[in-house]
Amino acid sequence: MQKAEPAVPDVLGRRMAALREQLETVVKQLLAESLDPAALEQVDICLLEWRWIESQSARLALQIDARAAAAIHDAGGHKLPSKRSLLKRLLRSPLEQRQHSDQETANILLDGLAESHRLLLLIIDHREFLQRQLTLLEAELEKRFTQLQLVPVGAGEPVDAIVDRIDVLQDLVDGVIDMTASANLFYNKILVDAEANILALTSLDTNRYVQSGLALPHFDTLRQRAERGLLSVRGIAHRRAVLDEAFQRKLSTTRQAGH
């Protein structure tokens, strides 16, 4: 079986790091007393770059999920509505019954979880960075609004300069809030998909799952809950349905950005 390409290529991590560096520079420019004329252009560039990152991250999350879903489907067999489904399943040829052993299925799920964890780490780092920048930007916005209120009516150019600064700040604040909302959606989707895959691992006839301990810190609580029988198929299915609907809406707005 040919090994799938890595789901989280290094280029995604590099571009996310580069975007954070660029955003940090823009924020510093907006916090300075004299506004750099190129700041507005840089804000637009940052927001466009995030659209590419958002699109690629969404595609990767869907690829990971699709591989895991195919493995889980194969492990569970095809559902047959007939009362004779058990007999039909027993009468299948070995090739029709299963494509992978439980150990092979576990390997696919564990590889997918490792890829999901790596993507999750990128999302967590970016989300924490965005929160720090949002705090700085909102404080600066408040400062500029206060400054605007102190300028005499009809002051002309001083008012125009402050308003221009506020407009650029507000554009970036809106962009950072949108990025944060998107990162939160990715975070929740990755976690619920991981929860489903960890639950599937517990049903396989293999002990690699227990032995590995997953070694993925952000999934450790899910692993512990699975071992205690605290994960619910119905609960996972409901949350996945809600998140997948939101995720598909988000993906539809970013699909063209990755081309």
C-alpha positions in Angstrom: 0.0 0.0 0.0 1.4 3.4 -1.0 1.9 5.7 1.9 -0.1 8.9 1.6 1.8 12.2 1.3 2.3 14.1 4.5 -1.0 15.9 5.4 0.8 18.9 6.9 3.6 20.1 4.6 6.3 22.2 5.9 5.3 25.0 3.6 2.1 25.6 5.5 4.0 26.0 8.8 6.5 28.4 7.2 3.8 30.5 5.6 1.9 30.7 8.9 5.1 31.8 10.7 5.8 34.3 7.9 2.3 35.7 8.2 2.7 36.2 12.0 6.0 38.0 11.4 4.3 40.3 8.9 1.3 40.9 11.0 3.5 41.8 14.0 5.3 44.3 11.8 2.0 45.9 10.7 0.8 46.1 14.2 4.0 47.9 15.3 3.6 50.3 12.4 0.0 51.1 13.5 1.1 51.6 17.1 3.8 54.1 16.1 3.0 57.8 16.3 3.6 58.5 12.6 1.5 56.2 10.3 3.5 54.4 7.6 1.6 55.0 4.3 2.3 51.4 3.3 0.5 50.0 6.4 -2.9 49.8 4.7 -1.4 47.9 1.8 0.3 45.5 4.2 -3.0 44.9 6.0 -4.6 43.8 2.8 -1.6 41.5 1.9 -1.8 39.8 5.4 -5.6 39.2 5.0 -5.1 37.7 1.5 -2.3 35.5 2.8 -4.6 34.2 5.5 -7.1 33.2 2.9 -4.5 30.9 1.3 -3.6 29.4 4.7 -7.2 29.0 5.6 -8.0 27.2 2.3 -5.0 24.9 2.6 -5.7 24.1 6.2 -9.3 23.2 5.3 -8.2 20.9 2.5 -5.7 19.1 4.8 -8.3 18.6 7.5 -10.7 17.2 5.0 -8.1 14.9 3.5 -7.1 13.5 7.0 -10.8 13.0 7.8 -11.5 11.2 4.5 -8.6 8.8 5.0 -9.7 8.0 8.5 -13.4 7.6 7.5 -12.4 5.2 4.7 -10.4 3.1 7.2 -13.2 3.1 9.8 -15.8 2.1 7.1 -13.6 -0.8 6.0 -13.0 -1.9 9.5 -16.8 -1.9 10.3 -17.8 -3.5 7.0 -20.7 -2.3 4.8 -24.1 -2.0 6.5 -26.7 -4.3 4.9 -30.3 -3.7 5.6 -31.5 -7.3 4.9 -32.3 -9.7 7.8 -29.8 -12.0 6.1 -27.0 -9.4 6.3 -24.9 -11.6 8.7 -25.2 -14.6 6.3 -24.4 -12.4 3.3 -21.4 -11.0 5.1 -20.2 -14.5 6.0 -20.6 -15.6 2.4 -18.4 -12.7 1.0 -15.1 -13.6 -0.4 -12.1 -12.6 1.8 -11.3 -9.7 -0.6 -14.9 -8.4 -0.3 -14.9 -8.6 3.4 -11.9 -6.5 4.4 -9.2 -4.6 2.7 -7.1 -4.0 5.8 -6.4 -5.9 9.0 -7.2 -4.2 12.4 -3.5 -3.5 12.7 -3.4 -1.8 9.3 -6.5 0.2 10.1 -5.0 1.2 13.4 -1.9 2.4 11.6 -3.9 4.5 9.3 -5.9 6.1 12.2 -2.7 6.7 14.2 -1.0 8.3 11.3 -4.0 10.5 10.7 -4.1 11.5 14.4 -0.4 12.5 14.3 -1.1 14.6 11.2 -4.1 16.2 12.9 -2.1 16.9 16.0 0.6 18.7 14.0 -2.1 20.8 12.3 -3.7 21.5 15.6 -0.4 22.8 17.0 -0.1 25.2 14.1 -3.6 26.4 14.7 -3.1 26.8 18.5 0.1 28.8 18.0 -1.5 31.1 15.5 -4.6 31.6 17.6 -2.6 32.6 20.6 -0.6 35.0 18.5 -3.8 36.5 17.1 -5.2 37.0 20.6 -2.1 39.0 21.7 -2.3 41.2 18.6 -6.0 41.8 19.1 -5.4 43.0 22.6 -2.8 45.5 21.4 -5.0 46.7 18.5 -8.1 47.2 20.6 -6.1 49.2 23.2 -4.8 51.4 20.4 -8.2 51.8 18.9 -9.5 53.0 22.3 -6.6 55.4 22.6 -7.3 56.9 19.1 -11.0 57.3 19.8 -10.2 59.1 23.0 -7.7 61.3 21.1 -10.4 62.1 18.5 -12.8 63.2 21.1 -10.2 65.7 22.4 -9.6 67.4 19.1 -11.7 70.6 18.6 -14.5 70.4 16.1 -13.4 71.7 12.7 -9.7 71.1 13.3 -9.3 69.8 9.8 -6.1 67.8 9.1 -5.6 66.6 12.7 -9.0 65.0 12.6 -8.5 63.5 9.2 -5.2 61.9 10.3 -6.8 60.3 13.4 -9.8 59.1 11.4 -7.4 57.5 8.8 -5.5 55.7 11.6 -8.8 54.5 13.1 -10.0 53.2 9.7 -6.8 51.1 9.2 -6.9 49.9 12.8 -10.5 48.8 12.4 -9.8 47.0 9.2 -7.0 45.0 10.9 -9.1 44.3 14.0 -11.9 43.0 11.9 -9.4 40.8 10.0 -7.8 39.4 13.2 -11.3 38.7 14.6 -12.2 36.8 11.4 -8.9 34.9 11.5 -9.5 34.0 15.2 -13.0 32.7 14.4 -11.7 30.6 11.6 -8.9 29.2 13.8 -11.5 28.3 16.5 -13.5 26.4 13.9 -10.4 24.5 12.7 -9.5 23.8 16.3 -13.0 22.3 17.2 -13.2 20.3 13.9 -9.8 18.7 14.4 -10.7 17.8 18.0 -14.0 16.2 17.2 -12.6 14.3 14.3 -9.8 13.1 16.5 -12.4 12.0 19.1 -14.2 9.9 16.5 -10.9 8.3 15.4 -9.7 7.6 19.0 -13.1 5.9 19.7 -12.7 3.8 16.6 -9.2 2.7 17.7 -10.6 1.4 20.9 -12.9 -1.0 19.0 -10.1 -2.6 17.0 -8.5 -5.9 17.8 -5.0 -4.5 18.3 -3.0 -3.3 21.3 -0.8 -0.9 19.5 -3.3 1.9 20.4 -2.8 1.2 24.1 1.0 0.8 23.8 1.5 3.9 21.8 -0.4 6.2 24.2 -0.7 8.3 21.1 2.1 10.5 22.4 0.0 13.5 21.3 -0.5 15.8 24.3 -3.5 17.7 23.0 -5.4 14.4 22.4 -4.4 12.9 25.8 -7.7 13.8 27.5 -9.7 12.2 24.6 -7.5 9.0 24.9 -8.2 8.8 28.7 -11.9 9.3 28.2 -11.9 6.6 25.5 -10.1 4.1 27.8 -12.8 4.8 30.5 -15.6 4.3 28.0 -16.7 7.9 28.3 -16.9 8.7 24.6 -20.3 8.5 23.0 -20.9 7.7 19.3 -24.1 9.6 19.4 -22.6 12.7 21.0 -19.6 12.7 18.6 -22.0 12.4 15.6 -24.1 15.3 16.7 -21.2 17.6 17.3 -19.5 16.6 14.0 -22.7 17.3 12.1 -22.9 20.8 13.5 -19.2 21.5 13.0 -19.1 20.0 9.5 -21.9 22.2 8.3 -20.1 25.3 9.6 -16.8 24.0 8.1 -18.3 23.5 4.7 -19.7 27.0 4.7 -16.2 28.3 5.6 -14.6 26.1 2.9 -17.0 27.5 0.3 -15.8 31.0 0.9 -12.1 30.1 0.7 -12.0 27.5 -2.0 -10.9 29.9 -4.7 -8.1 31.3 -2.5 -6.0 28.2 -2.7 -5.8 28.2 -6.5 
